């Protein structure tokens, strides 16, 4: 009963956050000129769109390391091709659909069980990889906030002490993970799983992956922004990570509305809103929609090839649909 109430409460919170983000966007963009927005969409150089696509591929590729290190952690070997395949599908679905632990975990369970991985090991991979993803992101965000404290203070109006506390707390979260690994104890028990500390090379590898992944993901958007926005790339990474984490924590699918609101609020005043929105629309198409469509096709092809979905049944279903019209 309690779990069901918490589930519905999480949905209500996500809907509330989404509604608040929509209100903020509506208030912020009340003077948006739609003709200027359409013009800005057409003005994004195709070379920059191509660069955004390259950085997107690099980001999804580097994300596979989380799953490979998770398998190393549980002492189980699985070919990199299989791990990369499942990792891409998991992140492509979870990035767009939200509730990453559920959507990504369901995809991993679907494939890894068919390849002989025990459910308890899959659960460890999901928990360990997901925790490392978040802790690495928070550590990177903390460092970037501290390094760009002056710029963040100017843009957000927050006092320096508040930004310092936020940055330090984020870094401490990542450092505790490293300290736990270095100390070699204690083991953590949750939901019937025993999670001992990983070898020290694993958290260092995952922190390095976090730095690279967030660099690639933020570059995919940065190159789509209009020129002369008044901030350099290293300052923008901090804005991007904070905005992306806000969207992830909200559990709104794809962080829709939340991500846009935070980016717009944290960018300096005077940046053309139409140019920013045009960049974010293009970024969502490149970083979310294209991987989601590709993942859906790959998933479908795999199911057909494995015989789980028969083309005759699909044809019969489509024929009935046409006859029912």
N, C-alpha and C positions, 0 to 999 in steps of 0.2 A: 504494500500500500504506500509506504513512504517513498520507495523508488519511483512509483508511478507519479506521485505528487511532485517529486523533484524533477521528473522528466517534463511534466506539463509546465512546471514553474520555469524551467530552462527555456521552453518554447515561448512562454509569455515574456520573459526577459528579452529574448532575441527580438520578438516582435516590437517590444517597447523601444529597444535600442534602434531598430530599423526606423520606427516612426519618428524618433527624435532626430536621427540622421537626415531623414527626408525633410523634416522641418528646418533643420540647420541649412541644408542645401537650398531649400526654397527661399529662405531668408537671405542667404548669401548671394544667390544667383537671381534675385528678383529683378535686377536690371540687365539680365543677360540678353544680348542681341542675337537672335537666332540666325539671321542672315550672316552676321559676322562669324558665328560658330561654324556654319556650313562652309564659309570661305576659309576658315582656319583648318578645317578638315582636309580641304583640297590643297592647302599650302604646305602640309607636312611633306618634306622631301622623301621620295621613294627610297633613296639611299639610307635615310634615317630609319624608315620602316624596316628595311632589310637588316640594319644593325640591331634593331630591337628584336627581330626574329632570331638573329645569331645569339644574342645575349639570353633570350628565352630558352633556346636549345641548351646553352651552356648551364643555365640554372637548373633545368630539369635533369641534365646529365649528372651534375654534381650532387643532386639530392639522392642519387642512388647509393651514395657512400653511407648514408644513415642506415639503410637496410643491410648493406654488406658488413658494416661494423657491428650491427645488431646480431647477425648470424655468427660473426666471429666471437661475440660475447657469449652466446649460448653454446659455442663449441660445435656448431653444425655447419657443414659445407654444402653450398648450393651454387651451381654455376652462375657466373656473373650475368650472363645473358638472361637467364630466368629471373634473377633478382632485379635487374634493370627493367625488364618488361613489366613485372608486377609493380615496381616502384613508380614507374611512369604512370601506369593506369591509376594507381592509388592516389598520387598527388594531383593528377589531372582531374579526377572526380572530386576529391576532397576540396581542392582549391575553389572549384566552381559551385559545389553543392553545399559546402559548409559541414559542420560537425565532423571534422577530420578523423577523430577517433572512431566514429561509427562507419562512415563511408569508406575511408582508407582501410580500416580494420576488416570490413566485410570483403573487400576485394582481395586483400592478402589471405584471408581465411579461405576464400573460394579457390585460389590457385595453389597455395602452399599445401593444403590438405591433399589435393589431387597429386602432389609430388612427394607425398609421404612424410611431410613434416607434422609432428604431433601438435594437437591444439594448444597444449600448454606452452610449447616452444613458440608457436605463432603469437600467443598472447604476450610472451616475453619480448618478442621482436617488436610488436606494436607499442607496448608500454615503454620499452627502452629507447626505441627509435624516436617515438613521439616526445618523450621527456627530453632527450638530447636536442631535438629540433627546437623546442621552446627555450630551453636553458641557453643554448647557443645564441638564439635570437635576442634574448634579453641581455646577455653579456655584450653582444655587439651594439645593441641599442644604448646600453649604459655608457660604453666607451665613447660612442659618437655624440651623445648628449653632453658629456663632460668636455670633450674636445671642442664642441661648438656651443658651449654654454652661453657665451655672449650673444651669438646670433639667435639662439633659441629664446633667450630672455627678451631680446628686442622684438621678436616676432610675436611671442605668446603673451608678453607682459607679465610673466611669472617672475617672482624674485629669484635671485641667484641661489639662495639656500634651498629652495624647493627643487630646482633643477639638479643641484648637487646631490640632494637626498635621493631623488629618483634615479639618477645615474649610478650612484653607489649601490643602491639596493639591487638594481639590475645586474651589476657586475658581481656583487656578492652571490647572487643566485647561481651564476655560472661558476664562480670560484668554489662554492660549496661542493659542486659536482666533482671538481678536480681534487679538492681536499679529501672528499670521501674515497675517491679512487686511490689517492696517494696513501691514505691511512690504512686501507685494506679492510676496513670494518666501519660500521656493523653491516650485516646483511639485512635487507629490508624484506618483510613479508607483507604481501597484499593479495587478497582474493585467492589464497591458496598457493601463491607463487613465492618462491624464495629468490630474491634478487641480490646476489653478492656484489661487492664493488668490482668494476671492470678493471682490467690492466690499464696502467696509466697512459699508454699510447692511444687508447681508444678515445678518452675525452679530449686529448690534444688534437687528434685527427678530426673529431667532430667539431671542435671550436674553429679549426682551420676551414672546415667545410662551411660552417655558418658564415664566416667572413666572406668566403668566395661566393656563396649562394646569394647572400644579400647584396653583394656588390653587383653580381650579374642581373639580379631581378630589378634592382633600382636603376641600373643602366638602361634596361629595356624601356623604362618610362622616361628617364632623363633625356634620352636622345630624341624623344618625340615632343618635348616641351618647346615652346617658342624661344628663339634666341633672345638674349638680354633679359633674363628673368631676375637677375641680380643676386644669384647664389651660385657657388661653385658645386662641383659634383660631390665632394666630400661632405659638405653641409647638407646636400640634398639626400644623401644616404640616410642620415639621421632622421629626417622628416619621413622618408619612405618607410623605414623600419617601424617607427612609432605608429604611422598610419596603418601599416599592414597588420601589426600586432593588435591594434585596436579592432580592426575588422575581424581577425581570427577569434579574439576573446569574445566578441559580440555574438558569435555563432550565426550571424546573418550570412546566408549563402553568398560566397565570394566577397564578403565584407561590403556588399553593395550599399552605397550611400554612406556608410561609416568611413570607408577608405577615402572617398572623394571629399567628405566634409573635413577630415583631419588634414589632408594634403592642402586644401584651399585655405584652411585656417592658419596653417603653419608657414605657408609661403609668404614672402614679403608683400606688403601693400603695394598696389600699383601694377602688379602682374596682371596682364589681360586675362580675365576669367574665361573668355571664349577660347583662347589658346590653350589654357590648362585643361578645360573640359574636353576639347578636341583631342588633346594628347592622351587623356585618361580613357576616352572612348576607344581610340586606336590601340592603346595598351591592353585594354580588356579584350579586344578582339584577338590580339597577338598572343597574350600571355594566358588567357583563360579559355576563350571560345575555340581557337584553333586546336590547342591540346585536348580539350574536351571532345571535340568532334573526332579527332584522330584516335583518341582512346576508345571512344564508342565503336568506331569501325574496327579497330584492332581486337577489341573484346568480342565483337560479333563474329569476326572472321575466325578467331580462335575457337569459339563455341561451335561454329559450323564444322570446322576441320576436325574437332574432337568428337563430333557426332552427337553433341548435347542438343543441338538445334538442327532439325532437318529442313532442307530447302523445300521439300514437298509440303511440309506443314505450313511454312511461311507463304508459299504460293496459294495454298488452300485458304489461308486466313485472308490474304489480300483479295482473292476472288470473291469470298463471302462479303467482304467489305464493299466491293464494287456492286455486287448484286443487291446489297441492302440499301443502296442509295436510290 
